[in-house]
Amino acid sequence: MSLKRVVVTGLGALTPLGQNMPETWQAMINGVSGAAPIQNFDAEKFKTKFACEVKNYDPKEHFDRKEARKLDPCAQFGLISADEAVLDSGLDLEKEDLTRIGVIWGSGIGGLKTFSDEVANFTKNDNTPRFNPFLFLR
């Protein structure tokens, strides 16, 4: 198998350090920590009360209400970051061969909020397997 040349033309990020790549990069350069007290759930009974959560995120700034409900926050972060990377690339997608363009996105672990919510809903009813139809699309 021969290696193919890859060129990174754009970057995007939505992280505990910033809402976009410039904010994230500046925080990294300045040695800022993304750790802070947990805000996304009640951590009272947990020994650890801090985490690296994305801060000040409002899905309404990026998605309409219906679309935001369909997408797990992890998927939302991926779409926002990918969009930023494409915009950062400066590519005119009307003039490019789209079969030669892609976005690589990564997450340490994703989609857990949706999975957790669905399991909690399952255990609250009579254990009839009823799940949100978007569970496996998120």
C-alpha positions as CSV (number, residue, x, y, z in Angstrom):
1,M,0.0,0.0,0.0
2,S,1.5,3.3,-1.0
3,L,1.1,6.4,1.1
4,K,-0.8,9.3,-0.3
5,R,0.0,12.9,0.2
6,V,-2.5,14.8,2.4
7,V,-2.6,18.6,2.8
8,V,-4.3,20.2,5.8
9,T,-5.9,23.4,4.5
10,G,-8.2,24.4,7.3
11,L,-8.7,23.9,11.1
12,G,-11.7,24.0,13.3
13,A,-12.3,23.5,17.0
14,L,-14.9,23.7,19.7
15,T,-13.2,22.7,22.9
16,P,-13.1,23.3,26.7
17,L,-10.5,26.0,25.8
18,G,-12.4,27.9,23.2
19,Q,-15.4,28.2,20.9
20,N,-13.2,28.2,17.8
21,M,-9.7,27.4,16.6
22,P,-8.1,30.9,17.3
23,E,-9.5,30.9,20.9
24,T,-8.4,27.3,21.5
25,W,-5.0,27.9,20.1
26,Q,-4.5,31.1,22.1
27,A,-5.5,29.3,25.3
28,M,-3.1,26.5,24.6
29,I,-0.2,28.9,24.0
30,N,-1.1,30.7,27.2
31,G,-1.2,27.4,29.2
32,V,-4.9,27.8,30.1
33,S,-6.6,24.8,31.6
34,G,-9.9,23.7,30.2
35,A,-10.9,22.2,33.6
36,A,-13.5,23.9,35.7
37,P,-16.3,23.0,38.1
38,I,-18.9,20.7,36.5
39,Q,-21.9,22.6,35.1
40,N,-23.7,20.1,32.9
41,F,-25.1,17.9,35.7
42,D,-25.3,17.8,39.4
43,A,-22.0,16.5,40.6
44,E,-22.8,16.7,44.3
45,K,-22.5,13.0,44.9
46,F,-19.3,12.6,42.9
47,K,-15.8,12.8,44.5
48,T,-14.5,14.7,41.4
49,K,-16.4,17.9,40.9
50,F,-14.4,19.3,37.9
51,A,-14.3,18.4,34.2
52,C,-13.2,19.7,30.9
53,E,-16.6,20.7,29.5
54,V,-17.2,23.0,26.5
55,K,-18.2,26.3,28.2
56,N,-20.8,28.9,27.1
57,Y,-22.1,26.7,24.3
58,D,-25.6,27.6,23.0
59,P,-26.8,25.3,20.2
60,K,-29.2,28.0,19.0
61,E,-26.3,29.9,17.7
62,H,-25.6,27.1,15.2
63,F,-28.8,25.1,14.7
64,D,-32.5,25.6,14.6
65,R,-34.4,24.1,17.6
66,K,-35.5,21.0,15.8
67,E,-32.1,20.2,14.4
68,A,-30.4,20.7,17.8
69,R,-32.9,18.2,19.4
70,K,-32.0,15.6,16.8
71,L,-28.2,15.9,17.3
72,D,-26.2,14.8,20.4
73,P,-24.0,17.6,21.6
74,C,-21.0,15.6,20.4
75,A,-22.4,15.5,16.9
76,Q,-23.1,19.3,17.1
77,F,-19.5,20.0,18.1
78,G,-18.2,17.9,15.2
79,L,-20.4,19.7,12.7
80,I,-19.5,23.1,14.0
81,S,-15.7,22.2,14.0
82,A,-15.9,20.7,10.5
83,D,-17.7,23.8,9.2
84,E,-15.1,26.1,10.7
85,A,-12.3,24.0,9.1
86,V,-13.9,24.2,5.7
87,L,-14.3,28.0,6.0
88,D,-10.8,28.3,7.3
89,S,-9.5,26.4,4.3
90,G,-10.6,29.2,1.9
91,L,-11.5,26.6,-0.7
92,D,-14.1,27.4,-3.2
93,L,-16.1,24.2,-3.1
94,E,-17.8,25.1,-6.4
95,K,-14.5,24.9,-8.2
96,E,-13.0,21.8,-6.4
97,D,-13.3,18.1,-7.1
98,L,-15.4,17.1,-4.0
99,T,-14.2,13.5,-4.3
100,R,-10.8,14.7,-3.2
101,I,-11.9,16.7,-0.2
102,G,-12.7,15.5,3.2
103,V,-12.9,16.5,6.9
104,I,-11.3,14.4,9.6
105,W,-12.9,14.9,13.0
106,G,-12.1,13.2,16.3
107,S,-13.6,12.9,19.8
108,G,-12.3,11.1,22.8
109,I,-15.7,9.7,23.5
110,G,-18.9,11.0,22.0
111,G,-22.7,10.6,22.1
112,L,-22.9,9.6,25.7
113,K,-25.5,12.2,26.7
114,T,-28.0,10.8,24.2
115,F,-27.2,7.2,25.2
116,S,-27.5,8.1,28.9
117,D,-30.8,10.0,28.4
118,E,-32.3,7.1,26.4
119,V,-31.3,4.4,29.0
120,A,-32.7,6.6,31.8
121,N,-36.0,7.0,29.9
122,F,-36.1,3.2,29.2
123,T,-35.7,2.4,33.0
124,K,-38.4,5.0,33.9
125,N,-41.2,3.2,31.9
126,D,-42.2,-0.4,32.0
127,N,-38.9,-1.4,30.3
128,T,-40.7,-1.7,26.9
129,P,-37.9,-1.0,24.4
130,R,-39.0,2.4,23.1
131,F,-36.2,4.6,22.0
132,N,-35.9,7.9,20.3
133,P,-35.7,7.2,16.5
134,F,-32.6,9.4,16.3
135,L,-30.7,7.4,19.0
136,F,-28.4,5.7,16.5
137,L,-28.1,8.7,14.2
138,R,-26.6,11.0,16.8
